[in-house]
Amino acid sequence: MRWNLRMKAAEAGIWKSTEMRRRLAEAGMEVSAGKMSALWTGTPTTIRLDDLDVICSVLECQPTELLICEPDKVAARKPKKAAETTGSGGTPVIKPRLGRHRSIPPA
């Protein structure tokens, strides 16, 4: 997900975090300077739904305009497909381990 608060705020004519903080306070959401700075400058790891609702109300937007999906990043995190971990005929590819060499077990 990409956090799009600054762009939506700019579209609403809000250019500074202090102005955004003032408007949030007018809407009933008291935000500390530190929390406002985190919301303004970066992507929050968590956000309360109540807070998101107030932010959307102030900016007159939908949550999907603030939280932008990035499917390419999701695809990059997926584990490798079975075809990439198997050799010809569907047999698993065995990769040698690095580190201590072990002796062969007795026959």
N, C-alpha and C positions, 0 to 999 in steps of 0.2 A: 504494500500500500504506500501511496505517496500522499503526504499531508499538503493540502493546497490552501491553507488559511491566508497566507499573504497575498496570493493572487486574487482570491475572492474578496478580501478586504480592499485591495486596490480598486477592484471593479466597483466597489461600493463607495469609493472616495475616501477610504481610510488608509492613510499612508504611514502612520506611526502606531506603535504598540500602545502608547499611552492613550491615544484616542480610542483604540479598540477596547482597552481596559475600562475607560470611562463609559463607553456605550454598553458594555457588558454589565457594569454596575447599575446603570439606569434600568437595565432589563432584569435586575435582581440577582445577578451573579457576581459576587465579590471575588476577585482574583488577586492573589498576591503578585507583587512585582516579579518575583522569581518564577512563578508559574506562568505568568503572562509572557515572560522572556522565553521560556521553554516552548510554549505554544507558538510563539511568533517566529522564532529562529530555527526550530528543528521539528522533527516528527515525534510526537508524543508516543511513548510505548503503550500507554493506556489513556483512555479518556472516558469519563462518566457519561452515560447516555443523557442524563439531565443537562450536563454542561454542553454536550453536543447540540442538544435541542435549543438551548439559549443562543449558542453561537450561530446556528442556522437561522434563528428568528431575527437576530441582529443583522445578519448579512443578507437576509431574505433569499436563502438558498436551500438546497436539499443536502442531506448528508453525503450523497454520492458525488456532489460537487466539491466537497472538502476531502473526502477519502477516495482517491483515484486508484483503481485496481491496476496492477502491473502483472499481467499473466506471464510475461517473458521471465520475470524473476522467479515466479512459482515454478515454471517449467525447468529452469536451471537447477532447482533444488531437488527435483525428482531423482530417485535412484536409477541407476542404469537399467536398461531393458534386458530381458533374459538373453536376447540375441547377442548382446555385447559381452555377456559373461559366460557364454557357451561356445565351444568350438564346432567344427564340422560334425554333423550327425547328432547334434544336441548334447554332446558330452561336455561336462563342465571344464572350463579352462583352469588348470592348476598353476598358480603363480608361486615361485620359490619364495620362501621367507628369508628375510635378511636377519643377520644376527648369528647366534651360536650355531655351529654345524653339529648335527646330532648323528650318532652312529646308527647303522642299520640294525633293526631288531634281529635277534637270533631266529634261524629258520626252523 
